[in-house]
Amino acid sequence: MSFFKTAKPFIIAGPCSAETREQVLETAAALSAMKIQLFRAGIWKPRTRPGSFEGNGVVAIEWLNEARDLNNIKYTIEVADTEHVELALKNGADALWIGARTTVNPFQVQRLAEALRGVDIPVMVKNPVNTDVDLWLGGIERFEAMGIKDVAAIHRGFSGYSAVGGMRNQPNWPIPIELKRRRPELPIICDPSHITGKRSRIAEVAQKAMDMHFDGLMIETHPRPDEAWTDAAQQVNPAQLKDILEHLVIRDEFTNDMSSQVQLEYLRQLMDNLDAEIIDLVAKRLDLSLQIGEIKKNSNMTAYQPARWREIVETASERAQSHKLSKEFIIELYEKIHHESIRRQLSILGTMEKEIKK
C-alpha cells in the first residue's frame, strides 16, 4: 500500500516555516495528539522578493529531528535544488515535497529526480503554478522513473494575475480531476491553505476535496498564526485544525445499498443517453459551420464576426438563466464550440494553409 494511503484522509500539518526551535517543538507536540501522518515545515523558503524570511536552512532540520524523536511524528520538508536533497537525506528527513515554482521547470525537476535515484523516500509533487496537467504529470513521472515508489500529487491551486472568487490561487478543479482520470491509483493531497490564502475558507475547500475523493490534506498550522513569519493569513492554530478535521465528512466512493445502486444506474443510463445526444447535436452544429464557411469563402467574408458572436452569447445567456443555469458556465461552453467552429471555417477559407506555409 502507498505510504500516502495508510490513512483516510492522510493529514499533513505544520507551520509554513520552521521559525525557531521552540515554535517547531510546540507545534509538533500539539499536532502529535491529533495523530496526523506527517509534520510539515519549510526550512528553505523560495520567496517572491528578496529581503523576506527565506528559512533557517539545515539548522532547522535538527529541530525537526528533535520534534520527531520527542513526539514520534514523521516530518516532510520542501527541496528545491540538489544540495537541499543531499542535506535532507543526510539528516534523515522522512519525506520530501517539490514546490510549485520548482515543478514548473522540467530541467530542475530532472536534476532533483536524479539526485534521488534509487532512494526509498516518499515524494510529493505540487502542481505547477500554471494550469498544465501534462507538466504536473511529467514531474511525477520523472521521480517514478528514478525508482521512487511512493509518489503523490499535491493540489495547491494555480496562480493568476489577481485573486478571483476570494482565493489566493484558483483551484481549477478540472486539472486535478484530469490527473486522477489519467492516474487513478495516484494519491492526490489537497493544500487548502495555499488555495484559499485565508484561514476562514480552509474548512470549505478541505471538505470539497474530500467530496471529490482526494486522499488527504496539507494544512499549514502554527501555534500563533498572526505572529507567523510567513503566510500568516492562511495558517490555523492547532485547535482550529482539530475543529476542521473533526467536522470533515468522509464519504465512500461506492455504496452497498441496493436501492441506491439501482437509482444511480437508472439515472446514469439516462445521462449516458443525453450525452450521446449532445455529441450528435454538436456534430450537426459543426457541420452547419462548415456550410457557413463555404458561403463566407464565396462571399469573401471573415470567419470571425464579432456582432454574430455577441448575439450568440446574449441568446445563450438568456436561455441559460431561464433554466437557472450558470451564465458563466454556458458562455465557457459556447466559447469552446465557437472556437472549433471558427477553426473549421478558417480551414475552408485557406487561412490555416497559408499560416503553415509561412
C-alpha positions, 0 to 999 in steps of 0.5 A: 500500500502507498505510504500516502494511503495508510490513512483516510484522509492522510493529514499533513500539518505544520507551520509554513516555516520552521521559525525557531526551535521552540515554535517547531517543538510546540507545534509538533507536540500539539499536532502529535495528539491529533495523530496526523501522518506527517509534520510539515515545515519549510526550512528553505523558503523560495520567496517572491522578493528578496529581503523576506524570511527565506528559512533557517536552512539545515539548522532547522532540520535538527529541530525537526529531528528533535520534534520527531524523536520527542513526539514520534511524528514523521516530518516532510520538508520542501527541496528545491535544488540538489544540495537541499536533497543531499542535506535532507537525506543526510539528516534523515528527513522522512519525506520530501515535497517539490514546490510549485515554482520548482515543478514548473521547470522540467530541467530542475525537476530532472536534476532533483529526480536524479539526485534521488535515484534509487532512494526509498523516500516518499515524494510529493509533487505540487502542481505547477503554478500554471494550469498544465496537467501534462507538466504536473504529470511529467514531474511525477513521472520523472521521480517514478522513473528514478525508482521512487515508489511512493509518489503523490500529487499535491493540489495547491491551486494555480496562480493568476494575475489577481485573486478571483472568487476570494482565493489566493490561487484558483483551484481549477478543479478540472486539472486535478480531476484530469490527473486522477482520470489519467492516474487513478491509483495516484494519491492526490493531497489537497493544500487548502491553505495555499488555495484559499490564502485565508484561514476562514475558507480552509474548512470549505475547500478541505471538505470539497476535496474530500467530496471529490475523493482526494486522499488527504490534506496539507494544512499549514498550522502554527501555534500563533498564526498572526505572529507567523513569519510567513503566510500568516493569513492562511495558517490555523492554530492547532485547535482550529485544525482539530475543529476542521478535521473533526467536522470533515465528512468522509464519504465512500466512493461506492455504496452497498445499498441496493436501492441506491445502486439501482437509482444511480444506474437508472439515472446514469443510463439516462445521462449516458443517453443525453450525452450521446445526444449532445455529441450528435447535436454538436456534430450537426452544429459543426457541420452547419459551420462548415456550410457557413464557411463555404458561403463566407469563402464565396462571399469573401467574408471573415470567419470571425464576426464579432456582432454574430458572436455577441448575439450568440452569447446574449441568446445563450445567456438568456436561455441559460438563466431561464433554466437557472443555469450558470451564465458563466458556465454556458458562455465557457461552453459556447466559447469552446464550440465557437472556437472549433467552429471558427477553426473549421471555417478558417480551414475552408477559407485557406487561412490555416494553409497559408499560416503553415506555409509561412 
